[in-house]
Amino acid sequence: ARDVANKFSDTSLLKSSIRRCARFGGCAGARVAGDLNNTFVPIMNGSSFVELSPVVLSSDPWVVYFDRFLSEGEATELESLLFSSGRVAFHPSKVFLNGHGGVDGNSRVSESATCHSRLGPDSDPCAEAEVVQIIRNRTSAITGVPVENFEDLQALRYRQGMFFGPHNDSPPRTNVDASGPRIFSVFIYLSDVEKGGGTHFPQLGLTAAAKRGAAVIFPNTEDMVPLSTDKRTTHEGVKVEKGEKRAANVWVRQYSNEMSQNLKKMVGGKTCDEFHQLLLELGYTEPLALPGNCSGVPRGGLMPKLKLVQRQVIAGKRPKSRLLHEALLEATHFQNADAVHFLANSRADLNARLMNVAIDDQPP
């Protein structure tokens, strides 16, 4: 952990990382222990989502295949949006190596693109398209998780010979993200593949077929411990031997992804990869939670500038840089001090570098 901790020898950098990469502790998670049967048993019994033609491939852990997740019209519209409109940019798919994303031809060869919710003030966001909203709302209805917990939809393309080796969508480094683990995955097939291209679950001995308009849904975390990765749903994208596989991913988080992304935008700076790696090295298995409530209110209340920023963010507006700067100066006095105290006291065996971080300001 020493090399990672060295990145945070600067107190201001550590504080910035905490503000940007932790979550507010007052927010309830979407899943609770033992709730998966409530989600999937009605589907298995034929009392929910019959129109989507569900087939239960496994009930322990749950893996459900929806033969008609999309209508033909929806499949055509989504495929056009993701693969023909020019509103998403494909690039070689990455995997995480040594705490950083990178291309690894031994474990994954495919192309991916993000259907962003916002690209800029004058953009035409892919995620605002009607078909994307339909898919998000349908997924929310099935899983019982609000759409604010969803990541932006990801488009995937596997040409002949491409594949994705065995992996879990919510490995430990994902579980410590501010949004928490990816509690559900929804994989939507947008093309028929002549040979290969299915989603194989090696520990369960089953494969979901790559069929246009179908989707497979499964949890990535354990039923009784929703913050712990369920290794049984490790899966792989079978090599495409003939044809082309087009698909889309919807990843569902335990906590609000929208709130964590807004916080990152407010604070600015680099990604949270180094901070998450440090938490893993220190033994964390879930996100670092700051004192506060679910609206993002730190203990001790809010100052006027920060209140104004929060109202603008909630309304979907982008605060001006000067207001943002003033709000962060107001918040630093109590929010950062509380956060570092919380980090330093939450593990008895914390790295000495973090335990010795100087706290100049105390909460009011």
Phi, psi and chi 1 to 4 in degrees:
 res  aa     phi    psi   chi1   chi2   chi3   chi4
   1 ALA       -  -12.5      -      -      -      -
   2 ARG   -60.5  -44.7 -175.8  175.1  -58.4  170.7
   3 ASP   -62.4  -39.7  -69.4  -19.7      -      -
   4 VAL   -68.8  -43.6  179.6      -      -      -
   5 ALA   -64.0  -30.2      -      -      -      -
   6 ASN   -59.4  -27.6  -76.5  -21.1      -      -
   7 LYS   -65.2  -19.6  -63.9  179.6 -179.3  -65.2
   8 PHE  -113.3   26.3  -62.4   97.9      -      -
   9 SER   -66.6  -23.8   56.9      -      -      -
  10 ASP   -84.2  118.0 -177.8  -14.4      -      -
  11 THR   -56.4  -42.0  -58.1      -      -      -
  12 SER   -64.3  -35.2   62.9      -      -      -
  13 LEU   -68.0  -40.3  178.9   57.9      -      -
  14 LEU   -62.9  -46.3  173.8   60.7      -      -
  15 LYS   -62.1  -42.3  -70.5 -178.7  176.2 -178.5
  16 SER   -62.1  -41.0  174.2      -      -      -
  17 SER   -64.9  -38.9  -64.2      -      -      -
  18 ILE   -64.5  -45.5  -68.8  173.3      -      -
  19 ARG   -61.9  -36.3  -68.4 -156.4  -48.9  -87.5
  20 ARG   -85.1  -30.6 -172.9  175.2   67.5 -107.5
  21 CYS  -115.8   -2.7  -53.3      -      -      -
  22 ALA   -99.5  175.1      -      -      -      -
  23 ARG  -120.9  163.5   72.6  175.2 -175.1   87.2
  24 PHE   -83.3  130.5  -74.4  101.7      -      -
  25 GLY   -71.7  -14.6      -      -      -      -
  26 GLY   -79.1   -5.6      -      -      -      -
  27 CYS   -81.7  128.4  -58.2      -      -      -
  28 ALA   -76.6  144.2      -      -      -      -
  29 GLY   -78.0  158.9      -      -      -      -
  30 ALA   -70.0  -37.4      -      -      -      -
  31 ARG  -104.4  149.5  -80.5 -158.2   52.5 -142.4
  32 VAL  -126.8  164.3  -62.9      -      -      -
  33 ALA   -58.5  131.2      -      -      -      -
  34 GLY    77.1   20.3      -      -      -      -
  35 ASP   -95.5   -6.0   65.2  -12.6      -      -
  36 LEU   -66.9  -33.0  -72.1  178.8      -      -
  37 ASN   -63.1  -35.5  -77.5   -9.0      -      -
  38 ASN   -62.1  -30.7  -65.3  -25.1      -      -
  39 THR   -78.5  -43.1  -59.9      -      -      -
  40 PHE  -104.4  -25.3  -68.7  108.9      -      -
  41 VAL   -60.2  -43.5  166.5      -      -      -
  42 PRO   -59.7  -31.5  -25.8   36.5      -      -
  43 ILE   -69.2  -43.5  -63.2  173.8      -      -
  44 MET   -64.3  -34.8 -178.9  176.5   66.4      -
  45 ASN   -81.2   -3.5  -69.2  -18.3      -      -
  46 GLY    80.9   19.2      -      -      -      -
  47 SER  -104.2   -1.9   57.5      -      -      -
  48 SER  -137.9  137.0  -63.3      -      -      -
  49 PHE    57.0   36.5  -53.3  104.2      -      -
  50 VAL   -60.0  -34.0  177.7      -      -      -
  51 GLU   -64.5  -16.1   70.7  -80.0    5.2      -
  52 LEU   -94.7    2.3  -55.4 -179.1      -      -
  53 SER    53.4   61.9  -61.5      -      -      -
  54 PRO   -76.2  146.0   27.6  -33.5      -      -
  55 VAL  -131.9  121.9  177.5      -      -      -
  56 VAL   -81.5  113.0  174.4      -      -      -
  57 LEU   -85.1  -28.6  -58.3 -179.3      -      -
  58 SER  -156.5  143.1  170.2      -      -      -
  59 SER  -111.4   -3.2   59.2      -      -      -
  60 ASP  -154.0   88.4 -173.3   22.2      -      -
  61 PRO   -78.2  166.9   32.7  -37.9      -      -
  62 TRP   -74.4  129.2  -73.0  100.1      -      -
  63 VAL  -138.3  117.1  179.3      -      -      -
  64 VAL  -122.5  130.0  179.1      -      -      -
  65 TYR  -106.4  123.1 -175.8   83.6      -      -
  66 PHE  -102.9  109.1  -67.9   86.1      -      -
  67 ASP   -66.9  -29.3 -167.8   67.7      -      -
  68 ARG  -127.6   54.1  -66.8 -159.0  -60.6  -94.3
  69 PHE   -62.8  -38.7 -175.0   79.2      -      -
  70 LEU  -115.5  143.8  -61.3 -178.8      -      -
  71 SER   -73.1  166.7   67.8      -      -      -
  72 GLU   -62.3  -38.0  178.0   55.8   32.0      -
  73 GLY   -64.2  -41.9      -      -      -      -
  74 GLU   -66.4  -40.9  -69.2  166.8  -14.9      -
  75 ALA   -62.2  -42.6      -      -      -      -
  76 THR   -64.2  -43.9  -62.1      -      -      -
  77 GLU   -65.5  -43.4 -172.9  174.4  -10.1      -
  78 LEU   -68.0  -42.3 -176.8   60.9      -      -
  79 GLU   -61.0  -42.7 -176.5 -179.9   21.4      -
  80 SER   -62.8  -43.2  176.3      -      -      -
  81 LEU   -61.3  -44.3  173.5   70.1      -      -
  82 LEU   -84.6  -28.2  -60.6  179.0      -      -
  83 PHE  -117.7   -9.2  -64.5   90.4      -      -
  84 SER  -130.1  -15.1  -55.5      -      -      -
  85 SER   -83.5  -17.3   69.3      -      -      -
  86 GLY    79.1    7.1      -      -      -      -
  87 ARG   -89.5   -4.3  -70.2  160.8   73.8  178.6
  88 VAL  -130.0  151.3  -60.1      -      -      -
  89 ALA  -117.6  117.2      -      -      -      -
  90 PHE   -81.3  148.1  -79.5   87.3      -      -
  91 HIS  -150.8  163.4   52.2   76.5      -      -
  92 PRO   -57.9  132.7  -25.5   35.3      -      -
  93 SER   -66.7  147.4  -59.7      -      -      -
  94 LYS  -112.3  158.8  -64.4 -179.6  178.8 -179.2
  95 VAL  -128.0  163.7  -66.1      -      -      -
  96 PHE   -89.5  125.3  -98.1   71.4      -      -
  97 LEU  -127.5  120.5  -58.3  167.1      -      -
  98 ASN    53.9   39.8  -58.5  -42.1      -      -
  99 GLY    85.2    1.2      -      -      -      -
 100 HIS  -132.9  149.2  -62.6  -82.7      -      -
 101 GLY   -75.2  138.1      -      -      -      -
 102 GLY  -160.9  166.0      -      -      -      -
 103 VAL   -86.1  131.2  176.7      -      -      -
 104 ASP  -135.5  101.8  179.0   14.1      -      -
 105 GLY   -67.6  -11.2      -      -      -      -
 106 ASN   -83.8  -24.8  -67.2  -41.7      -      -
 107 SER  -115.4  -22.4   61.5      -      -      -
 108 ARG  -154.7  126.2 -175.6 -179.5 -169.3 -176.3
 109 VAL  -134.0  104.5 -178.7      -      -      -
 110 SER  -163.4 -179.0   63.4      -      -      -
 111 GLU  -125.4  140.6  -61.0  167.1   -8.7      -
 112 SER  -140.0  160.4   56.6      -      -      -
 113 ALA  -152.9  150.9      -      -      -      -
 114 THR  -104.0  133.0  -58.7      -      -      -
 115 CYS   -89.0   85.0 -179.2      -      -      -
 116 HIS   -66.5  148.2  -71.8  -72.5      -      -
 117 SER   -78.3  -34.0   54.1      -      -      -
 118 ARG  -148.5  128.1  -74.2 -179.5  176.7   85.7
 119 LEU  -106.9  -14.4  -62.8  177.0      -      -
 120 GLY   160.4  171.4      -      -      -      -
 121 PRO   -63.6  -26.5   21.4  -32.8      -      -
 122 ASP  -109.7   15.0  -59.4  -41.0      -      -
 123 SER   -84.6  168.2   69.0      -      -      -
 124 ASP  -114.0   85.5 -177.1   15.1      -      -
 125 PRO   -58.6  131.9  -21.4   33.6      -      -
 126 CYS   -59.1  -41.1  170.9      -      -      -
 127 ALA   -68.1  -14.8      -      -      -      -
 128 GLU   -85.3   -5.7  -61.0  -56.4  -41.7      -
 129 ALA   -60.9  145.2      -      -      -      -
 130 GLU   -59.3  -41.3 -178.3  179.9    5.3      -
 131 VAL   -66.0  -33.5   67.6      -      -      -
 132 VAL   -67.7  -41.5  175.6      -      -      -
 133 GLN   -63.9  -37.5  -64.1  -56.4  -50.2      -
 134 ILE   -61.3  -45.3  -71.0  172.5      -      -
 135 ILE   -65.4  -42.9  -69.6  168.8      -      -
 136 ARG   -63.0  -44.3  -72.2  165.2   64.1   87.6
 137 ASN   -67.2  -36.4  -69.7  -25.8      -      -
 138 ARG   -66.2  -43.5 -174.3  170.1  -62.3  157.0
 139 THR   -63.5  -39.8  -60.5      -      -      -
 140 SER   -62.6  -40.6  177.6      -      -      -
 141 ALA   -64.5  -39.2      -      -      -      -
 142 ILE   -71.5  -46.2  -66.2  171.4      -      -
 143 THR   -86.6  -21.1   61.4      -      -      -
 144 GLY    76.8   18.7      -      -      -      -
 145 VAL  -110.5  133.9 -179.1      -      -      -
 146 PRO   -65.8  150.6   21.9  -32.1      -      -
 147 VAL   -65.6  -20.7  -65.8      -      -      -
 148 GLU   -65.2  -16.6   70.1  178.2   56.1      -
 149 ASN   -85.1   -3.6  -70.9   33.3      -      -
 150 PHE   -86.0  143.5  -66.9   11.9      -      -
 151 GLU   -76.7  162.7  -66.2 -176.8   38.1      -
 152 ASP   -60.1  140.8  -74.9  -19.8      -      -
 153 LEU   -59.4  140.2 -175.7  143.4      -      -
 154 GLN  -112.8  130.2 -177.4 -169.8   57.4      -
 155 ALA   -93.5  144.2      -      -      -      -
 156 LEU  -133.9  142.2  -65.8  163.5      -      -
 157 ARG  -135.5  125.9  178.1  163.9   53.5 -153.9
 158 TYR  -117.8  108.6  -69.1   76.5      -      -
 159 ARG   -81.3  173.9  -56.7 -178.8 -168.0  -86.6
 160 GLN   -55.5  131.1 -172.4  166.1  -42.6      -
 161 GLY    91.7   -9.9      -      -      -      -
 162 MET   -85.2  156.3  -68.4 -175.7  172.0      -
 163 PHE  -162.3  171.8   65.5   95.4      -      -
 164 PHE  -140.2  115.3 -167.3  174.4      -      -
 165 GLY   -65.9  175.2      -      -      -      -
 166 PRO   -55.6  133.9  -26.3   36.0      -      -
 167 HIS  -162.0  162.8   63.0  -76.9      -      -
 168 ASN  -114.9  138.7 -169.1  -73.1      -      -
 169 ASP   -72.5  -12.4  -72.6  -18.1      -      -
 170 SER  -131.0   69.7 -163.7      -      -      -
 171 PRO   -70.7  171.2   29.2  -35.6      -      -
 172 PRO   -52.4  -36.6  -30.3   37.1      -      -
 173 ARG   -69.0  -25.7   61.1   99.0 -176.8  161.2
 174 THR   -76.1  -34.9  -58.4      -      -      -
 175 ASN   -64.3  -24.8  -65.5   -6.7      -      -
 176 VAL   -92.9    2.0  -62.0      -      -      -
 177 ASP   -65.9  154.2 -174.6   86.2      -      -
 178 ALA   -57.1  -30.0      -      -      -      -
 179 SER   -81.7   -3.2  -55.8      -      -      -
 180 GLY    76.7 -174.6      -      -      -      -
 181 PRO   -68.3  160.0   25.3  -34.6      -      -
 182 ARG   -79.1   99.7  -70.1  169.2  171.7  164.9
 183 ILE   -77.2  -26.5   51.3  176.1      -      -
 184 PHE  -135.7  148.8  -67.4  105.7      -      -
 185 SER  -119.9  139.2  -70.9      -      -      -
 186 VAL  -124.8  116.1 -178.5      -      -      -
 187 PHE  -110.9  117.3 -165.1   85.9      -      -
 188 ILE  -107.6  127.6  -54.5  167.3      -      -
 189 TYR   -93.0  128.0  -55.4   96.2      -      -
 190 LEU  -111.5    5.1  -65.5  174.6      -      -
 191 SER  -150.4  151.9   64.3      -      -      -
 192 ASP   -83.5  135.7  -66.4  -46.3      -      -
 193 VAL  -108.6  128.0 -178.7      -      -      -
 194 GLU   -62.8  -39.4  -65.7 -177.3   58.9      -
 195 LYS  -153.0  127.4 -171.9  175.7 -177.9 -178.9
 196 GLY    84.4 -167.6      -      -      -      -
 197 GLY    87.1    0.2      -      -      -      -
 198 GLY   -74.9  177.4      -      -      -      -
 199 THR  -108.5  112.2  -56.6      -      -      -
 200 HIS  -103.6  135.4 -179.9   61.1      -      -
 201 PHE  -109.0   95.3  -63.7   79.5      -      -
 202 PRO   -61.9  -34.5   17.8  -29.6      -      -
 203 GLN   -77.0  -15.5  -64.7 -168.4   34.2      -
 204 LEU  -105.7  -12.6  -55.3  177.9      -      -
 205 GLY    66.2   36.4      -      -      -      -
 206 LEU  -138.0  157.4   59.9   87.7      -      -
 207 THR  -135.3  131.0  -59.1      -      -      -
 208 ALA   -89.1  126.8      -      -      -      -
 209 ALA   -74.7  144.0      -      -      -      -
 210 ALA   -81.2   96.8      -      -      -      -
 211 LYS  -127.9  129.1  177.5 -172.1  174.5 -175.0
 212 ARG   -54.4  128.6  178.7  177.7  171.9   83.8
 213 GLY    89.4  -10.6      -      -      -      -
 214 ALA   -88.8  167.5      -      -      -      -
 215 ALA  -152.9  151.0      -      -      -      -
 216 VAL  -119.7  134.8   60.3      -      -      -
 217 ILE  -123.8  135.4  -61.8 -178.4      -      -
 218 PHE  -156.3  151.5   51.5   91.6      -      -
 219 PRO   -80.8  149.2   28.6  -32.4      -      -
 220 ASN  -103.9   -8.1  -64.4  -59.3      -      -
 221 THR  -123.3  163.4   57.3      -      -      -
 222 GLU   -70.2  150.9  -63.7  177.5    1.2      -
 223 ASP   -62.2  -48.6 -175.3   27.5      -      -
 224 MET   -86.3  -15.5  -62.6  -54.5  -61.5      -
 225 VAL  -132.7   83.0 -171.0      -      -      -
 226 PRO   -62.3  -15.0  -24.9   35.6      -      -
 227 LEU   -95.0    3.0  -65.7  177.5      -      -
 228 SER  -110.1  132.1  179.5      -      -      -
 229 THR   -60.8  132.9  -59.9      -      -      -
 230 ASP   -96.1  104.3 -169.6  -20.8      -      -
 231 LYS   -67.4  -16.0  -63.4 -179.8  179.9  179.0
 232 ARG   -68.9  -23.2  -63.4  175.8  -59.5  169.2
 233 THR   -94.0   18.9   51.7      -      -      -
 234 THR   -55.8  136.1  -66.7      -      -      -
 235 HIS  -145.3  171.0   54.1  -76.8      -      -
 236 GLU  -144.2  149.5   60.8 -177.1  -48.2      -
 237 GLY   -87.6  108.3      -      -      -      -
 238 VAL   -61.7  141.0  178.6      -      -      -
 239 LYS   -56.3  135.2 -179.8 -174.7  -69.2 -173.4
 240 VAL   -79.4  112.6  174.8      -      -      -
 241 GLU   -91.5  -25.4  -63.6 -173.6   34.9      -
 242 LYS  -155.2  130.0 -171.9  175.9 -178.1 -179.2
 243 GLY   100.6 -161.7      -      -      -      -
 244 GLU  -139.2  135.6  179.2  175.1  -64.8      -
 245 LYS  -102.2  121.6  175.0 -178.5  175.2 -179.0
 246 ARG  -115.6  136.9  -66.1 -176.7  171.6 -173.0
 247 ALA  -156.0  175.1      -      -      -      -
 248 ALA  -144.7  143.4      -      -      -      -
 249 ASN  -107.9  138.5  -95.6  -34.0      -      -
 250 VAL  -121.5  119.3  179.5      -      -      -
 251 TRP  -107.3  132.4  -76.4  -48.9      -      -
 252 VAL  -112.7  125.9  179.7      -      -      -
 253 ARG   -98.4  160.6  -65.4  -82.3 -168.1  158.6
 254 GLN   -70.7  -35.5  172.8   73.4  -14.3      -
 255 TYR  -120.4  173.6  -55.8  106.7      -      -
 256 SER   -62.8  112.9  172.2      -      -      -
 257 ASN   -72.8  -32.5 -169.5   61.8      -      -
 258 GLU   -62.8  -43.5 -178.4  177.5  -42.7      -
 259 MET   -65.7  -43.5  179.2 -179.8  -69.5      -
 260 SER   -66.7  -37.2   67.5      -      -      -
 261 GLN   -68.8  -38.1  -66.4  -56.1  -46.7      -
 262 ASN   -62.8  -39.3  -77.1  -21.7      -      -
 263 LEU   -64.4  -41.6 -172.8   61.2      -      -
 264 LYS   -62.3  -39.7  -69.9  175.6 -174.9  177.3
 265 LYS   -66.8  -39.1  -68.2  174.2 -175.2  176.6
 266 MET   -64.0  -43.5  -71.7  170.7   63.1      -
 267 VAL   -81.5  -35.6  177.5      -      -      -
 268 GLY    77.4 -172.5      -      -      -      -
 269 GLY    98.6 -166.3      -      -      -      -
 270 LYS   -82.4 -177.4  -61.7 -179.1  179.4  179.3
 271 THR   -70.7  173.1   67.5      -      -      -
 272 CYS   -96.8    9.4  -64.5      -      -      -
 273 ASP   -56.2  -46.8  -66.8  -12.5      -      -
 274 GLU   -65.2  -40.4  -69.5   86.0   -3.8      -
 275 PHE   -65.2  -43.1 -176.1   73.4      -      -
 276 HIS   -63.3  -40.3  -67.4  159.4      -      -
 277 GLN   -61.9  -38.8 -176.3   66.1   22.2      -
 278 LEU   -64.0  -43.9  178.3   56.9      -      -
 279 LEU   -59.5  -41.0  -68.0 -178.1      -      -
 280 LEU   -63.0  -42.5  -70.0  173.0      -      -
 281 GLU   -63.1  -29.8  -64.7  -75.0   -7.6      -
 282 LEU   -88.0    1.7  -64.8  173.6      -      -
 283 GLY    95.6   10.3      -      -      -      -
 284 TYR   -73.4  141.5  -80.3   72.5      -      -
 285 THR  -120.5    3.3   58.2      -      -      -
 286 GLU  -147.9  171.4   57.9 -171.6   80.0      -
 287 PRO   -64.3  148.3  -18.5   29.8      -      -
 288 LEU   -70.3  127.3  172.4   66.8      -      -
 289 ALA  -109.4  125.6      -      -      -      -
 290 LEU   -81.7  151.9  -55.3 -178.0      -      -
 291 PRO   -60.8  136.1  -19.3   31.4      -      -
 292 GLY   155.9  178.9      -      -      -      -
 293 ASN  -112.2 -178.6   64.8   31.4      -      -
 294 CYS   -73.2  -10.2 -158.5      -      -      -
 295 SER   -88.0    4.1   63.0      -      -      -
 296 GLY    87.0   23.0      -      -      -      -
 297 VAL   -91.7  115.4 -178.8      -      -      -
 298 PRO   -67.4  157.2  -13.8   27.3      -      -
 299 ARG   -59.8  134.7 -171.3  171.0   61.9 -157.4
 300 GLY   104.0   -5.4      -      -      -      -
 301 GLY    87.2 -178.9      -      -      -      -
 302 LEU  -112.4  149.0  -73.4  175.3      -      -
 303 MET   -88.5  160.9  -58.2  -61.6  -74.6      -
 304 PRO   -56.8  -43.9  -25.6   34.6      -      -
 305 LYS   -64.4  -40.0  -61.5  -67.9 -174.7 -178.5
 306 LEU   -68.2  -35.3 -169.8   53.2      -      -
 307 LYS   -59.6  -43.6  -76.6 -175.5  178.8  179.0
 308 LEU   -65.1  -40.9 -178.7   55.6      -      -
 309 VAL   -60.9  -45.5  167.4      -      -      -
 310 GLN   -62.9  -40.8  -75.5 -156.8  -52.0      -
 311 ARG   -61.2  -39.7  -75.0 -160.9  -63.1  -92.4
 312 GLN   -67.9  -40.8  -68.9 -175.6    1.4      -
 313 VAL   -65.1  -44.0  169.7      -      -      -
 314 ILE   -61.2  -34.6  -69.3  171.0      -      -
 315 ALA   -80.5    0.7      -      -      -      -
 316 GLY    82.4   13.6      -      -      -      -
 317 LYS   -94.1  160.4  -60.7  178.2 -179.5  178.6
 318 ARG  -105.2  113.8 -172.2  170.5 -173.7  173.4
 319 PRO   -61.8  145.4  -19.1   31.4      -      -
 320 LYS   -67.3  151.0  -67.4 -176.7  177.5 -179.6
 321 SER   -60.3  -37.3   57.9      -      -      -
 322 ARG   -66.1  -44.9 -179.2  173.2  179.0  176.8
 323 LEU   -62.3  -42.0  172.6   61.5      -      -
 324 LEU   -61.0  -43.1 -178.6   58.2      -      -
 325 HIS   -63.3  -45.0  178.5   68.3      -      -
 326 GLU   -63.9  -39.2  -68.7  172.1  -12.6      -
 327 ALA   -65.8  -40.7      -      -      -      -
 328 LEU   -67.9  -35.2  -69.7  174.9      -      -
 329 LEU   -63.5  -41.2  -72.7  177.6      -      -
 330 GLU   -61.5  -45.1  -79.1 -176.5  -17.7      -
 331 ALA   -73.8  -29.9      -      -      -      -
 332 THR   -56.1  -37.0  -63.9      -      -      -
 333 HIS   -54.9  -43.1  176.1   65.8      -      -
 334 PHE  -110.4  -34.7   54.0   87.0      -      -
 335 GLN   -67.8  -45.5 -178.4  177.6  -16.1      -
 336 ASN   -70.2  -40.5  -72.6   -6.6      -      -
 337 ALA   -62.1  -46.1      -      -      -      -
 338 ASP   -58.5  -44.0  -93.4   -0.1      -      -
 339 ALA   -63.3  -44.5      -      -      -      -
 340 VAL   -69.0  -39.5  177.1      -      -      -
 341 HIS   -58.0  -43.6  -84.8  -55.5      -      -
 342 PHE   -62.6  -44.5 -175.8   85.8      -      -
 343 LEU   -63.6  -44.0  175.7   61.0      -      -
 344 ALA   -68.6  -29.7      -      -      -      -
 345 ASN   -98.8   -4.8  -65.8  -34.0      -      -
 346 SER   -86.7  -10.4   59.3      -      -      -
 347 ARG  -139.0  127.9  -71.1  -72.2 -171.5  -82.6
 348 ALA   -68.0  -26.2      -      -      -      -
 349 ASP  -106.9   31.9   59.5  -15.1      -      -
 350 LEU   -61.7  151.8  -79.0  176.2      -      -
 351 ASN   -56.7  136.7 -177.5  -78.0      -      -
 352 ALA   -59.0  -30.8      -      -      -      -
 353 ARG   -61.9  -38.2 -174.3  179.2  -60.8  -81.2
 354 LEU   -76.8  -35.0  -66.5 -178.5      -      -
 355 MET   -68.3  -24.9  -66.2 -175.9   70.3      -
 356 ASN   -97.5    9.9  -67.3  -30.5      -      -
 357 VAL   -60.0  130.8  168.0      -      -      -
 358 ALA   -75.9  133.9      -      -      -      -
 359 ILE  -109.3  107.1  -52.1  -64.3      -      -
 360 ASP   -85.7  -30.6  -63.1  -36.0      -      -
 361 ASP  -113.7  146.1  -60.9  -42.5      -      -
 362 GLN  -112.2  149.8  -64.8  -61.8  -39.3      -
 363 PRO   -59.1  144.4  -21.1   32.3      -      -
 364 PRO   -66.9      -   24.7  -32.9      -      -
